[in-house]
Amino acid sequence: MPTDQPSSNSDLNTSASSAADAAPLPAQVDAIVIGGGPAGLTAALYLARFRRSVLLLDAAQSRLSKIPRSHNYPGFTEGVTGSDLLAMLREQTLRYPVHTAAVHVDSVQRREGGFEVGWAGGSARARQLLLATGVTDIPPSMPYVLEALRAGMLRYCPVCDGYQAIDQAVGIIADSEAGVGEALYLRHFTPHITLFMEQGAAALSEGARRRLAEAGIAWADEPIGSIRHWEGRITVHHGKRETVCDSLYCALGLEIHTGLAQQLGAKTDDDGYLVVDSHHATSVPGLWAAGDVSQGLNQITVAMAGAAIAAAAMHRRL
């Protein structure tokens, strides 16, 4: 998934292609939104309702599309799958005059009066530009990862679904001591936690071991070898041993898709996120960012709220 503007799922990609084939894309608009996940779709919706001409460029690879079911998105008492939520957001957005293209943006450049955005076979200009390019979770490099993810056994966000792990046996895969912080966070939900280091416990400092022991968190001495989803649980093989968990969290980090912003010289923080102000403006005039690519809590609701704030500010600037 290493692309610079994750967006919506493949079904929506077909829809966007059809829309783009039906009518030529405008060469100039008020605003271009790059990324068709919850932040990008919300920004495009708001801008269209502000009666601004909008071009939404969607590479069809949203992180949201890979969520089996979210239980902390408001309004859905039984939860909602990521793909269903994307489809609903897109259907609502496309009820308005939003130009959409299923393309992978390669370049952005400053031009007089705004920006020029380029992709294979085309380009367009806009006075304002919003990046909703998101992030990609770094998965474990072993078999059965996708199977476990689809089944909801392999997870990436304890903020999203730690509640579902209450009193369960939970494992955490990590490659640095950042995994210690995630283990301590999940300890609030369950006492049954095991930390698995990709290179084994040798990677844990004495201080880290002390913090884990004080919290009652176990760790595996051996390097992790493989995982296997079976009958609603997930087995972690480490050395000659194995541990069975109800769910497994991956704490191997994120790839933050700031490449396009860096072409324009936008500032990033120490963690690699785009620096934005209270209106979600970046350090580059006319360039805005919302969603997981920008500073803040990586949550669907936060992404959509940031996009609404950015779109309102863009409208006033226009």
Disulfide bonds with the S-S distance in Angstrom:
Cys157-Cys160 2.44
